[in-house]
Amino acid sequence: MSDVQRFRADIQGLRALAIVPVVLYHAHEQWVPGGYVGVDIFFVISGYLITGIILKEIAGGGYSIADFYERRAKRLFPALFVMLTAVVLAGMIILPPPQLASLGEATVATILFLANLFYFQTSDYFSPAAEYLPLVHTWSLAVEEQFYIAFPLVIYALRRNRKLLFGVTLAGALMSLAMCVWLLGRSPSAAFYLPFARAYELLIGAALAMGFVTAAPSQFVRNALSFVGLAMLLYCFAVFDDLTRFPGFAALLPCVGTALVIYAGQGGSSQGGRLISGSFFQFFGNISYSLYLWHWPVLVLARYVNLGPLSIGQAGVLAAVSTTLAWASYRYVEKPIIMSRGNQRTVFAASAAGLMVIGASSMTLFHLNGLEGRFSDRALAAMKQARQDFSPRRGDCHFQHVGQFRYADGCVLGGVGVPASVAIWADSFGAEMAYVIGKQMEASDGAVRQFTASACSPGLDEKSTYEERCTAFNREVLAGLERDREIKAVVVAAHYLTYQVDYAEHARKLEFAVRRLQTSGKKVILIYPVPGPSMDVPSGLAILTDRNESDRGLAASALAFHRAAAEISRHLDGVVARTGAVAIRPSDHLCGRDICPAIDPLGHALYFDDRHLSLHGVGVLLQKSDLFRVLSDTVAKPKEEGTPSSVGIR
């Protein structure tokens, strides 16, 4: 147990090896594509150190739950309170009302260490992108503290039977991993945020601290294991990316790598440990907690000021600014309070006072609707209009959580009592398209049938990265379309860039579905990826309106979009070439040579959030593209002698 308590320069180096890639990844994800695994490194370190401290105190007869939480309060609260206060004050200047109100809620969740549950409950297909949530990074602090509410009690209850404790820890780790893997295929946000699904990472460190794993037999073995562990971490940083199915089994690689480095340093130093024990690593290891707290809100608030993504130069400057703030936080807040000798009652009283003050002020921001008075009436009206420009039939025609879905559940939009001749099969990106096409067809006594479900990309047996519920939905839709002789054309659409899938396999399944539809006599129209704006458009529109500036700040880079969409577009090209399906490429009509605007020349928003085309945006796309013509030609009624030709869409 003394090994856990002695200062370990290699563990401090591991902290640096965790935080630096995290910051670089968040600043510009291409710098370290797998930098997000730094959080998993922290989990293992935390499990190892905290468990070791508790076991040592129990062995010495001096363990106290109150003392444990006093140390946690001194370690976590001071720097956290300072950061939250600064972010809320900055948010009152920078953030639009909805985002400031949401920040108030998130701040309360953060100080109660419930941020992971807050973001799990509020994260869905329509929630703001994480890049624009100033406190989303505090989910990991919440996971740790929830773990430390329960696990110390388990340790204390089984303190007299260490073998049983070790067995329970291993069993808990295996059950947690199994739950994480199971959830990953059904609800990745649950696998990511829920404490039971991430507990195995902390339990790996906890099991290592229990001393049942015998020390490495020789210096050679220690050196070898340390280098293997570091190599595993470097591999994750370089090879993992946003498409990696994570956490689940993939998270075992950084966790085991971290455990190997820690294990190699037990009972003596290792060459790998000495490699990460230099002054650079010690500096960043010291400020790692403060740097984790500060870097993310600095980057997020800067994106609001910038009205979009940061340039490489801006990201580098902000990373340096975050490091400076972290050093100041460590030097003048963290370290002095950790070293202070205030009595326990004072610590708890100060913590409670901080919680109440920050919590009350944050909830005030929420209840005052984000201080709307900071913005002009014209800006608020523009934001509200843009935010509400979505299909009024989303509530009853678009499926958020597909249960026992049946083909007949698909809404028919258009003429009353008219059989649908067109179907929209899509994820949420098809809801507004179905409504606009339905309105067009209503004028000529036609109708469209809508089959859209959140996060369910069309395809035969295509499993969503979000939930396996999509498999049953897609099977039912495809089978129903094959039977429905009234349907002459099927429009297939998805926000492909959201899905963490093998695009080649996805295209293969999509092609099989397309062929089945064509065999049943349907014309298939494939909608390619839709370019996305640089940020939440209604919020950005409010800021621009208040500033009396042009919309260029909300326009996304056309080059960046084409790079992101290149792979899936290439596979869709293959499907079109082999099947003869009609291709509609939104970027051809929504993007210029350099940018993809989010607002049209008259000031109307093309998106109602940070990714979905608004009704106006869909109208612009359909007006400029060939989709109306293709559908009209496909569903045109046979011309009767002496009567004019009648088409389904105008």
Sequence and secondary structure as in RCSB ss.txt:
>XXXX:A:sequence
MSDVQRFRADIQGLRALAIVPVVLYHAHEQWVPGGYVGVDIFFVISGYLITGIILKEIAGGGYSIADFYERRAKR
LFPALFVMLTAVVLAGMIILPPPQLASLGEATVATILFLANLFYFQTSDYFSPAAEYLPLVHTWSLAVEEQFYIA
FPLVIYALRRNRKLLFGVTLAGALMSLAMCVWLLGRSPSAAFYLPFARAYELLIGAALAMGFVTAAPSQFVRNAL
SFVGLAMLLYCFAVFDDLTRFPGFAALLPCVGTALVIYAGQGGSSQGGRLISGSFFQFFGNISYSLYLWHWPVLV
LARYVNLGPLSIGQAGVLAAVSTTLAWASYRYVEKPIIMSRGNQRTVFAASAAGLMVIGASSMTLFHLNGLEGRF
SDRALAAMKQARQDFSPRRGDCHFQHVGQFRYADGCVLGGVGVPASVAIWADSFGAEMAYVIGKQMEASDGAVRQ
FTASACSPGLDEKSTYEERCTAFNREVLAGLERDREIKAVVVAAHYLTYQVDYAEHARKLEFAVRRLQTSGKKVI
LIYPVPGPSMDVPSGLAILTDRNESDRGLAASALAFHRAAAEISRHLDGVVARTGAVAIRPSDHLCGRDICPAID
PLGHALYFDDRHLSLHGVGVLLQKSDLFRVLSDTVAKPKEEGTPSSVGIR
>XXXX:A:secstr
 HHHHS  HHHHHHHHHHHHHHHHHHH TTTSTTGGGHHHHHHHHHHHHHHHHHHHHHHTT   HHHHHHHHHHH
HHHHHHHHHHHHHHHHHHHS HHHHHHHHHHHHHHHTT HHHHHHHH STTS  GGG TTGGGHHHHHHHHHHHH
HHHHHHHTTT HHHHHHHHHHHHHHHHHHHHHHHTT HHHHHH HHHHHHHHHHHHHHHTT S   SSHHHHHHH
HHHHHHHHHHHHHH  TTS  SGGGGHHHHHHHHHHHHHTTTS  HHHHHT SHHHHHHHHTHHHHHHHHHHHHH
HHHHHHTS   HHHHHHHHHHHHHHHHHHIIIIIHHHHH    HHHHHHHHHHHHHHHHHHHHHHHHTTTTGGGS
 HHHHHHHHHHHT S TTHHHHEESS  S  GGGSEEEESTT    EEEEESGGGHHHHHHHHHHHHTTT EEEE
EEETT   STT   SS THHHHHHHHHHHHHHH TT  EEEEE  GGG  S HHHHHHHHHHHHHHHHHTT EEE
EE      SS HHHHHHHHHHHT  SGGG EEHHHHHHHHHHHHHHHHHHHHHH  EEE HHHHH  SSEE SB 
TTS BSBSSSSSB HHHHHHHHHHSSHHHHHHHHH B   TTS  B S  
